[in-house]
Amino acid sequence: MPFSSVLLLVTAALAAAGGQILFKIGATGRVGWAEFLNGYILLGLVLYVAGAVLWIYALSFEKLVNVYAFTALTFVLVLVGAVIGLGEKMSAPGVLGILLVLGGLYLLTSYNA
């Protein structure tokens, strides 16, 4: 896969993961529907939609199997973002899982031309 496609898909994954983290921040401690209409949720929606638009654009010129593999990167980025930005804990199996996902993503995109 060309570097430009990888860069586009990493950007899409970062936007989607950033949106998910902002959803969590905006939702924490909220109970009433109106409380969910806040800046964090709205910015999260903007990022999430931007990621989806980039994803769709990548589908116009890359194989679905390659593009879809980058959804796994979103899981990794959300986990890392939760640990760094939200103070959540990561276990040793979680670290191993990240390494396995990244290794699988590398194999899928490097050898599935």
C-alpha positions as a Python dict, from the first residue, in 0.01 Angstrom:
ca = {
    (1, 'M'): (0, 0, 0),
    (2, 'P'): (141, 341, -87),
    (3, 'F'): (262, 561, 198),
    (4, 'S'): (4, 827, 106),
    (5, 'S'): (-278, 576, 161),
    (6, 'V'): (-133, 466, 492),
    (7, 'L'): (-103, 828, 602),
    (8, 'L'): (-463, 896, 500),
    (9, 'L'): (-590, 591, 688),
    (10, 'V'): (-383, 667, 998),
    (11, 'T'): (-531, 1019, 995),
    (12, 'A'): (-880, 870, 963),
    (13, 'A'): (-811, 634, 1254),
    (14, 'L'): (-675, 920, 1466),
    (15, 'A'): (-985, 1128, 1395),
    (16, 'A'): (-1219, 839, 1479),
    (17, 'A'): (-1027, 756, 1798),
    (18, 'G'): (-1016, 1121, 1901),
    (19, 'G'): (-1391, 1137, 1849),
    (20, 'Q'): (-1444, 833, 2071),
    (21, 'I'): (-1228, 977, 2349),
    (22, 'L'): (-1415, 1307, 2331),
    (23, 'F'): (-1744, 1114, 2346),
    (24, 'K'): (-1625, 955, 2670),
    (25, 'I'): (-1519, 1289, 2818),
    (26, 'G'): (-1845, 1452, 2714),
    (27, 'A'): (-2058, 1166, 2846),
    (28, 'T'): (-1891, 1114, 3183),
    (29, 'G'): (-2119, 1211, 3471),
    (30, 'R'): (-2407, 1314, 3245),
    (31, 'V'): (-2758, 1179, 3311),
    (32, 'G'): (-3011, 1399, 3133),
    (33, 'W'): (-3037, 1405, 2753),
    (34, 'A'): (-2970, 1777, 2736),
    (35, 'E'): (-2642, 1730, 2925),
    (36, 'F'): (-2508, 1522, 2638),
    (37, 'L'): (-2525, 1826, 2411),
    (38, 'N'): (-2192, 1972, 2508),
    (39, 'G'): (-1875, 2086, 2334),
    (40, 'Y'): (-1689, 1759, 2386),
    (41, 'I'): (-1965, 1554, 2225),
    (42, 'L'): (-2004, 1798, 1938),
    (43, 'L'): (-1629, 1812, 1869),
    (44, 'G'): (-1618, 1433, 1895),
    (45, 'L'): (-1890, 1411, 1630),
    (46, 'V'): (-1696, 1644, 1401),
    (47, 'L'): (-1381, 1432, 1437),
    (48, 'Y'): (-1570, 1106, 1396),
    (49, 'V'): (-1742, 1228, 1079),
    (50, 'A'): (-1411, 1360, 943),
    (51, 'G'): (-1259, 1016, 999),
    (52, 'A'): (-1552, 851, 819),
    (53, 'V'): (-1516, 1087, 523),
    (54, 'L'): (-1144, 1008, 495),
    (55, 'W'): (-1225, 637, 522),
    (56, 'I'): (-1478, 659, 240),
    (57, 'Y'): (-1234, 853, 26),
    (58, 'A'): (-968, 583, 82),
    (59, 'L'): (-1220, 321, -30),
    (60, 'S'): (-1236, 493, -368),
    (61, 'F'): (-883, 381, -456),
    (62, 'E'): (-774, 108, -211),
    (63, 'K'): (-896, -247, -156),
    (64, 'L'): (-1163, -289, 109),
    (65, 'V'): (-954, -546, 297),
    (66, 'N'): (-668, -297, 332),
    (67, 'V'): (-888, -6, 435),
    (68, 'Y'): (-1093, -211, 677),
    (69, 'A'): (-779, -341, 847),
    (70, 'F'): (-722, 10, 978),
    (71, 'T'): (-1032, -14, 1197),
    (72, 'A'): (-808, -225, 1422),
    (73, 'L'): (-573, 71, 1451),
    (74, 'T'): (-865, 276, 1585),
    (75, 'F'): (-905, 26, 1871),
    (76, 'V'): (-536, 59, 1955),
    (77, 'L'): (-548, 439, 1944),
    (78, 'V'): (-856, 453, 2168),
    (79, 'L'): (-687, 225, 2421),
    (80, 'V'): (-365, 427, 2420),
    (81, 'G'): (-562, 754, 2437),
    (82, 'A'): (-766, 624, 2731),
    (83, 'V'): (-450, 532, 2919),
    (84, 'I'): (-264, 855, 2844),
    (85, 'G'): (-550, 1104, 2841),
    (86, 'L'): (-804, 954, 3079),
    (87, 'G'): (-579, 777, 3326),
    (88, 'E'): (-724, 433, 3257),
    (89, 'K'): (-508, 130, 3330),
    (90, 'M'): (-359, -111, 3077),
    (91, 'S'): (-275, -470, 3159),
    (92, 'A'): (8, -684, 3026),
    (93, 'P'): (-238, -877, 2808),
    (94, 'G'): (-357, -540, 2677),
    (95, 'V'): (-2, -452, 2569),
    (96, 'L'): (33, -792, 2403),
    (97, 'G'): (-299, -736, 2228),
    (98, 'I'): (-180, -401, 2092),
    (99, 'L'): (139, -559, 1961),
    (100, 'L'): (-56, -839, 1795),
    (101, 'V'): (-301, -596, 1633),
    (102, 'L'): (-19, -376, 1503),
    (103, 'G'): (169, -680, 1374),
    (104, 'G'): (-143, -805, 1199),
    (105, 'L'): (-208, -465, 1047),
    (106, 'Y'): (147, -455, 916),
    (107, 'L'): (115, -802, 762),
    (108, 'L'): (-222, -726, 604),
    (109, 'T'): (-117, -400, 446),
    (110, 'S'): (233, -510, 345),
    (111, 'Y'): (151, -838, 180),
    (112, 'N'): (-204, -789, 52),
    (113, 'A'): (-122, -582, -253),
}
